[in-house]
Amino acid sequence: MKKLIAATLLFSASFSAFATQETFTTMQPVFCSAVCSQTTTDNLFSLVFANTTPLSGPTPSGFLVATDHVDIYPADPNKLLSLGVLSVNINASTTFNGAFYIGSFDVYTSTDPASNNWTYVTTRSMRLGNRPIYTMFNGRPYPVINNVKAVRLVGTNGTTMFTVGMINASVQ
């Protein structure tokens, strides 16, 4: 009986931790005041960003961020977010290195976004026109993002516009 209970608990824990691949190409209507928020059509994730509509929003290749940062939350505020893979394409930058334009984005996490305390996780960069940056968050040597309230992506190194193409995340 103890083995059955343990197996049931393991199954239910692993079932709730299954990751969802989200492409951010279709979303519910945008709600704006000082900031804007949009929820995915499957009602799993919400994106919060500065009021730059109609510039920021879903596109056929992902969610276009035409501001300095975007926050990714579980749509249910009582849930936590774990991130596995992230795809970002830097679309515009003011930084030219003599051969091509380059840009970067920083990844931050928060266990309490209301306090505006964000923890730096990593920086990724690319030159414009390259394939999207795929960042993994599974440890060794990549950082791990588990059980946070939100993830913030911040354009740096001249980045003025980027597209969040895909995340592989779980909400628990």
Secondary structure, 3 states (H helix, E strand, C coil): CHHHHHHHHHHHHHHHCCCEEECCCCECCCEECCEEEEEECCCCEEEEEECCCCCCEEECCEEEECCCEEEEEECCCCCCEEEEEEEEEEEEECEECCCCEEEEEEEEEECCHHHCCCEEEEEEEEECCCCCEEEECECCCCCEEEEECEEEEEEECCEEEEEEEEEEEEEC
